[in-house]
Amino acid sequence: MTNTTAPQQQRPVLVVGATGKTGGRVADRLQRSGLPVRLASRTSTTHFDWTDRSTWRPALDGAGAVYITYQPDLIVPNAADDLAAFVTAAGDAGIERLVLLSGRGEPEAQACEQIVLNSGIGATVLRCSWFAQNFSEAFLVDGIRGGEVVLPVGSVGEPFLDADDIADAAVEALTGGTGHAGRVYELTGPRLLSFADATAEIAEILGRDIAFVTVPAADYRAAMLAEGMGTEDTDMVMALFGTLFDGRNESVTDGVRAILGREPTDFADVAKRAAMQGVW
């Protein structure tokens, strides 16, 4: 039987996607605060796989709150069905609080947000802009190291967001007062930068030349396929680029300040930290 009588704070926080860029940071903060945490992913002791629903309920049982990151992305067609089934399972397991990592400017993600917010569980949505850490912890790292960043993106501005700010916001929503329930916090960095601007700032910090090259979407797609990426994953990436960088996200918000009471971290500070760690 699931124990739903213990207060939420005494039951573990389930971190779905505990090996990811934000999930790992959320788990680390909770652990350093002395709070019980249950790490869940396809490779964690608590096995969790979005493609295998039989793994969901064992991960949920006994937990009090859940940080949800959906893989591969909320833009994929089956995400809404998965989220609907997951929040039903969470309700049956006695979960009291949900925090969903969502994507800014994605209609499919916003449909998933409503599923979570309408679940009957105290839910908070963190609707996030593009991670600054994509330059230092994801697919742009090799381009920075090699001196050339190539993307199918032009001069559109993006308010790059520090993943550490996301983690701080998630922990506040998971463990803070009940005033976060039902809220959507749209989180961005403090200023707009084009990808060329961001690349130039990293180049200046590193003291070397790094070019930014815009290529047609068809060429970028062909290159990903030539490198061995599957068609489905390639199409998802191209859909994200086509959706997120058409100008709809070319603005900053006060979401970080609203939930954390402080200003968001600047892109240059994220880049300086990464440089000091020797990432590039």
Summary of the structure (lengths in Angstrom):
residues: 280
radius of gyration: 19.0
end to end distance: 49.5
largest distance: 60.2
contacts: 899
relative contact order: 0.14
helix: 44%
strand: 17%
